[in-house]
């Protein structure tokens, strides 16, 4: 099975930066899609950024120009560099991986989440 472990969350002041890490138990080449989601209290989980095996990236409009998703294949790790953080970015951030599966369209894998709190 695929296991994902997030780290790097914490409390920062508005305007500060954090780098989140998602370490996979196996080669990330086995995962066609990986992404970062976030969920604030009372809100739906939303896509922040994603990256494909081929390196294509997408970002939510609200984070374009401030967040960067990247991968380190040697470390089997995906990163989310967050800059110019705002209190509205406060949420639990989750790493997600998807791949086709015989039981359905895709198998979903999730990390345990890492909390980001941005103070005003």
Secondary structure, 3 states (H helix, E strand, C coil): CCCEEEECCEEEECCCCEEEEEEECCCHHHCCEEEEEEECCCCCCEEEEEEECCCCEEECHHHCCCEEEEEEHHHCEEEEEECCCCHHHCEEEEEEEEEEECCEEEEEEECCCEEEEEEC
